[in-house]
Amino acid sequence: MSFSPLDEALGLTQEGFSPGVVRLAVRQATKAPSFKEASDDLKELAGLAISPAHLDRLADRIGREWAQARDQDVAAFGQGELAPQTAVAPTVAAVMLDGGRLQTRAAEAGPGVQEPGWRETKVACCLTLQSRERAVDPEPQPPKGLLDPARVARLAAEIRARGSGGGPRSTRPAERPRRRRRRRPRQRTRPQPLVRTVVATMASSEVFGWQVAAEVHRRRLGEAQRKACVCDGQKYNWSIYALHLVALGFVAVLDLIHLVAWLYAAAQATGSDKVAAWGLYESWLRLAWSGQVKLLLRQLRAEAARRGEPPPGAKEDDPRKVLADAVGYVQNNRDKMDYPAYRRLGLPISSAPVESTIKQVNRRVKGTEKFWLEGDAEAMLQLRAAYLSQDDRLRRHWARPRPRGRAVGGGRLGRR
């Protein structure tokens, strides 16, 4: 399919469709769980016959255009030439970092899936928020959900499974919506999200850090009056914070939910009976919630000493190692656990928004039957991040002049 003057006169793109049809095709290829389902949806709902293979090629082309534009913006930011695209700086902002997973395969290695392997994806959720600053802690007691044994056990298992790459997180139980409605008056004391934008990549943490920094600059999040960086205990998250966010005044906050999982596991590892172990967890949770980190650390160390040092090569589920690791986790993050102060500032203490974002990213890229070439995966991550972002980046990108050339072979696209 060549791009002729007649095509240009008719307003057709290099793919032989109007820009609106191309946008529709890319949107569906990005949002559907697979190219096959996207192809079926387009045929059924829009009368467009585009094969899965060529939707793949089209999405890959547009995704690589997104990646190129992103890299140009990051380079401009590094040169001090990237202009902010937000007229007014927000009052409250948060940056949350975490990682997902997808499977890759070797390129040009013959038919079938060759050299499969799980790879980490890096995701940032950049938020503006609405909240009030208060003189006293607006929520001095832990929420009921963190005092529910069955729910906490399930939450800890989900986080442990996700950390080990053991598969997708399980879904929430059916009763959760009812609980959320009952707690609504209480939820209003917490920061409410306004606008989310997403950064996603398979690049190194160093490259990812510069991408996040460019996004923070673009949205003027560093100029917010109150701002937080909320992450779990992963070292690379806090390396990015130290390099790009601390100088802007972001407050470092350890994600409370990951801490809950560590405390619950440590309580179970003490060897106490079920009731006593739950009592330990609850007392440790209340210490953490109220910011009594020194006392929490002292009690954890005492339990670890009672159990004894883990032997060299101890398994991950060895109770002695579980307790020792919990002590290390709290020790290493104790400067990020002043939760009463964060609540008074109206800052988030949970990285649930980025957890939810990763879940939405994974819906498209993660699966036991999905094996990506690395470049194709990066392209899809750019598309997924764009469609999950709530600013006007889609409009701005589609307004850019697109390069000439063919995304797919001649005669491969057609209407039903």
C-alpha positions in Angstrom: 0.0 0.0 0.0 1.7 3.2 -1.1 0.8 6.6 0.2 -0.5 8.5 -2.9 -1.5 12.2 -3.4 -5.0 10.9 -3.6 -4.7 9.4 -0.2 -3.4 12.7 1.2 -6.2 14.6 -0.5 -8.8 12.2 1.1 -7.1 12.6 4.5 -5.9 9.1 4.7 -2.9 8.1 6.7 0.0 5.9 5.5 -2.0 2.9 6.7 -4.8 3.7 4.1 -7.3 4.7 6.8 -8.5 8.0 8.2 -6.7 9.2 11.3 -9.9 8.4 13.3 -9.9 4.8 12.2 -6.2 4.4 13.0 -6.8 5.9 16.5 -9.7 3.5 17.0 -7.6 0.5 15.9 -4.7 1.4 18.1 -7.0 2.1 21.1 -8.6 -1.4 20.8 -5.3 -3.1 20.3 -4.1 -1.5 23.5 -7.1 -2.1 25.6 -8.2 -5.6 24.6 -6.4 -8.5 26.3 -5.0 -9.7 22.9 -4.7 -8.7 19.3 -7.1 -11.5 18.4 -9.8 -10.1 20.7 -9.1 -6.6 19.4 -9.5 -7.8 15.9 -12.8 -9.5 16.7 -14.1 -6.4 18.5 -13.3 -4.1 15.6 -15.1 -6.4 13.2 -18.1 -6.7 15.3 -18.5 -3.2 16.6 -17.0 -1.0 13.9 -17.1 -3.2 10.7 -13.4 -3.0 10.4 -11.6 -6.1 9.2 -8.0 -5.8 10.5 -6.2 -9.1 11.2 -4.6 -9.7 14.6 -1.1 -9.8 13.0 -1.5 -6.4 11.4 -3.1 -4.9 14.5 0.1 -6.1 16.1 2.3 -4.3 13.5 0.2 -1.2 13.7 0.3 -1.0 17.5 4.0 -1.7 17.4 4.6 1.2 15.0 2.6 3.7 16.9 4.0 2.5 20.2 7.5 3.0 18.9 6.5 6.5 17.8 5.4 7.1 21.4 8.7 5.8 22.8 10.7 8.0 20.4 8.7 11.1 21.5 9.2 10.1 25.2 13.0 9.8 24.6 13.1 13.2 22.9 11.3 14.7 25.9 13.7 13.1 28.3 16.6 14.4 26.3 15.1 17.9 26.3 14.6 17.6 30.1 18.3 16.7 30.5 19.2 19.8 28.6 16.9 22.0 30.6 14.7 22.6 27.5 11.5 20.7 28.3 8.6 23.1 28.8 6.1 22.2 31.6 2.7 21.4 30.1 0.6 22.3 33.2 -0.4 26.0 33.6 -0.7 25.9 37.4 1.3 23.8 39.9 -0.8 21.5 42.0 -1.3 21.8 45.7 -0.8 18.1 46.6 1.1 15.5 44.5 2.5 12.0 44.8 4.8 9.8 42.8 4.5 6.1 43.3 6.9 3.5 41.9 6.7 -0.3 41.6 7.3 -3.1 39.1 5.3 -5.6 37.2 6.3 -8.6 35.1 5.9 -10.0 31.5 7.5 -12.7 29.5 9.9 -12.2 26.6 11.3 -14.4 23.9 14.4 -14.4 21.8 14.3 -12.5 18.5 15.2 -14.3 15.2 15.5 -17.6 16.9 13.4 -19.7 14.6 9.7 -20.7 14.9 8.0 -21.0 18.2 8.9 -19.5 21.5 12.7 -19.6 22.1 14.5 -18.6 25.3 11.4 -17.5 27.2 11.9 -15.7 30.5 10.2 -13.4 32.9 11.3 -9.7 32.9 10.5 -6.8 35.2 8.5 -3.8 34.0 8.9 -0.6 35.9 5.9 1.6 36.4 5.3 5.1 37.9 2.0 6.5 38.9 2.2 10.3 39.1 -0.8 11.8 40.9 -2.3 15.2 41.8 -4.5 14.9 44.9 -7.0 16.8 46.9 -6.5 16.8 50.6 -6.5 19.0 53.7 -3.6 19.7 56.0 -4.7 19.2 59.6 -3.3 20.1 63.0 -4.1 16.6 64.4 -4.0 13.1 63.0 -7.3 12.7 61.1 -7.2 8.9 61.5 -5.5 7.9 64.7 -6.7 4.3 64.7 -5.9 1.7 62.0 -8.8 1.0 59.5 -10.9 -2.0 60.2 -9.7 -3.8 57.1 -6.2 -4.1 58.6 -7.7 -5.6 61.8 -9.6 -8.3 60.0 -7.6 -11.6 60.3 -8.9 -13.2 57.1 -8.4 -10.1 55.0 -4.9 -9.5 56.3 -3.9 -13.1 55.7 -5.1 -12.9 52.1 -3.4 -9.5 51.6 -0.1 -10.8 52.9 -0.3 -13.9 50.7 -1.0 -11.7 47.6 2.0 -9.5 48.2 4.2 -12.5 48.9 3.0 -14.2 45.7 3.5 -11.0 43.6 7.0 -10.5 45.1 8.0 -14.1 44.1 6.6 -13.8 40.6 4.2 -16.6 41.4 1.4 -15.2 39.3 -1.1 -12.5 39.2 -2.7 -11.1 42.3 -6.0 -12.6 43.3 -9.1 -10.6 43.0 -10.9 -8.9 45.9 -13.8 -10.7 47.5 -17.3 -9.9 46.5 -18.1 -8.2 49.9 -15.5 -5.5 49.3 -17.8 -3.0 47.6 -20.3 -3.1 50.6 -17.4 -2.5 53.0 -16.2 0.4 51.0 -19.7 2.0 51.0 -20.0 1.6 54.8 -16.6 3.3 55.3 -17.2 6.2 52.9 -17.4 8.9 55.5 -14.1 7.8 56.9 -12.5 7.5 53.5 -13.1 11.3 53.0 -10.3 12.1 55.5 -7.8 10.5 53.1 -6.3 12.2 50.0 -8.5 11.9 46.9 -6.9 11.4 43.5 -7.5 14.0 40.8 -5.3 13.3 37.7 -3.1 10.3 37.1 -0.4 9.9 34.5 1.6 6.8 34.0 5.3 6.1 33.0 6.1 2.5 32.1 9.2 0.9 30.6 11.5 -2.2 30.5 14.6 0.0 30.6 17.1 0.1 33.5 16.2 1.8 36.7 18.6 4.6 35.8 16.8 5.3 32.5 13.4 4.9 34.2 14.4 7.4 36.8 15.1 10.1 34.2 11.7 9.3 32.5 10.0 9.8 35.9 11.9 13.0 36.5 10.8 14.4 33.1 7.2 13.5 33.8 7.4 15.2 37.2 8.8 18.3 35.6 6.2 18.3 32.8 3.4 18.2 35.3 5.1 20.6 37.8 4.6 18.1 40.5 7.8 19.2 42.2 6.3 22.6 42.7 3.4 21.2 44.8 3.1 22.6 48.3 2.8 19.1 49.7 4.2 16.0 47.9 5.2 12.5 48.7 7.1 9.6 47.1 5.3 6.4 48.2 7.1 3.0 47.5 7.7 -0.4 49.0 11.2 -1.3 50.2 12.8 -1.9 46.8 16.3 -0.3 46.8 16.0 1.0 43.2 12.8 2.9 44.1 14.6 4.8 46.8 17.6 5.3 44.5 15.4 7.1 42.0 13.9 9.1 44.9 17.3 10.1 46.1 18.6 11.1 42.7 15.5 12.9 41.3 12.9 13.7 44.0 14.5 14.5 47.3 15.9 17.8 46.1 12.4 18.8 45.0 11.1 18.3 48.6 9.2 15.1 48.1 8.6 13.3 51.4 9.6 9.6 51.5 6.8 7.3 52.6 7.1 3.5 53.0 4.0 1.9 51.6 2.0 0.8 54.6 0.4 -2.3 52.9 3.8 -3.9 52.2 4.8 -3.2 55.8 1.6 -4.9 57.0 2.6 -8.0 55.1 6.0 -8.1 56.7 4.5 -7.6 60.2 2.0 -10.3 59.7 4.6 -12.8 58.4 6.9 -12.0 61.3 4.0 -12.5 63.8 3.3 -15.9 62.2 7.0 -16.8 62.4 7.2 -16.4 66.2 5.9 -19.9 66.8 3.0 -18.6 68.9 -0.5 -20.1 68.6 -3.0 -18.5 66.2 -4.5 -16.1 68.7 -1.2 -15.0 70.2 0.3 -14.5 66.7 -2.6 -12.3 65.7 -2.2 -10.3 69.0 1.4 -9.7 68.1 0.6 -8.5 64.6 -2.2 -6.2 65.9 0.1 -4.6 68.5 2.9 -4.1 65.9 0.4 -2.6 63.4 -0.7 -0.1 66.0 2.8 0.8 66.8 3.6 1.4 63.1 0.3 3.3 62.6 1.1 5.6 65.5 4.7 6.2 64.4 6.3 4.4 67.3 9.0 2.9 65.1 11.7 2.6 67.8 9.4 0.5 70.0 8.3 -1.6 67.1 11.8 -2.3 66.1 12.8 -3.2 69.7 9.9 -5.7 69.9 10.7 -7.3 66.5 14.4 -7.7 67.5 13.4 -9.3 70.8 11.3 -11.9 68.9 14.0 -12.5 66.4 16.6 -13.0 69.2 14.3 -15.5 70.9 14.0 -17.5 67.7 17.7 -17.3 67.0 19.9 -16.3 64.1 19.0 -18.0 60.7 21.6 -20.4 59.6 23.6 -19.8 56.4 21.5 -20.7 53.4 18.2 -20.7 55.3 15.1 -21.1 53.2 12.8 -18.1 52.7 10.1 -19.6 54.8 12.4 -20.5 57.7 10.8 -18.6 60.7 14.2 -17.4 61.8 14.9 -15.8 58.4 11.4 -14.4 58.2 11.9 -12.6 61.5 15.4 -11.4 60.7 14.2 -10.1 57.3 11.3 -8.2 59.0 13.8 -6.6 61.4 16.0 -5.6 58.4 13.0 -4.2 56.5 11.9 -2.0 59.4 15.4 -1.0 60.2 16.2 0.1 56.6 13.0 2.0 56.2 12.5 3.5 59.7 13.0 7.1 58.4 10.0 6.7 56.1 7.4 5.5 58.7 6.2 8.7 60.4 2.6 7.9 59.4 0.8 10.3 61.7 2.8 13.2 60.3 2.0 12.1 56.7 -1.7 11.9 57.5 -1.6 15.4 59.1 0.0 16.7 55.9 -2.8 15.0 53.8 -0.3 12.8 52.0 -1.0 9.2 51.0 0.6 6.3 53.0 -0.3 3.5 50.6 0.9 2.8 47.1 -2.4 1.3 46.1 -2.8 3.6 43.1 0.4 2.2 41.5 -0.6 -1.3 42.4 -3.9 -0.8 40.6 -2.1 0.7 37.7 0.3 -2.2 37.4 -2.7 -4.5 37.5 -4.2 -2.6 34.5 -0.9 -2.7 32.6 -0.5 -6.4 33.3 -4.0 -7.1 31.9 -2.6 -6.4 28.5 1.0 -7.6 28.7 1.2 -10.3 31.2 0.1 -13.9 30.8 1.4 -17.4 30.7 0.6 -17.5 26.9 2.1 -14.1 26.1 5.7 -13.9 24.9 7.0 -10.5 23.7 10.0 -9.4 21.8 11.6 -6.8 24.0 11.0 -3.9 21.5 7.4 -4.9 21.0 6.9 -5.0 24.7 8.3 -1.5 25.2 6.0 -0.2 22.4 2.9 -1.7 24.0 3.9 -0.4 27.4 4.0 3.1 26.0 0.5 2.7 24.5 -0.8 1.2 27.7 0.6 4.0 29.8 -0.8 6.6 27.4 -4.3 5.2 27.6 -4.2 4.9 31.4 -3.1 8.5 31.8 -5.8 11.1 32.4 -4.2 14.2 30.9 -4.4 15.3 27.3 -1.4 13.4 26.1 -3.4 11.3 23.6 -4.7 14.5 21.9 -1.3 16.0 21.9 0.4 12.9 20.4 -2.2 12.3 17.7 -1.9 16.0 16.7 1.9 15.5 16.0 2.9 14.9 12.4 3.4 11.2 11.8 6.3 9.8 9.7 5.7 8.6 6.2 5.9 5.0 5.4 3.9 1.8 5.8 3.0 0.2 9.1 1.8 -2.9 7.3 2.1 -4.6 4.0 0.0 -3.8 1.0 -3.6 -4.8 1.0 -3.4 -6.1 4.5 -6.1 -3.8 5.9 -9.6 -3.6 4.7 -13.3 -2.9 5.6 -15.8 -5.7 5.9 
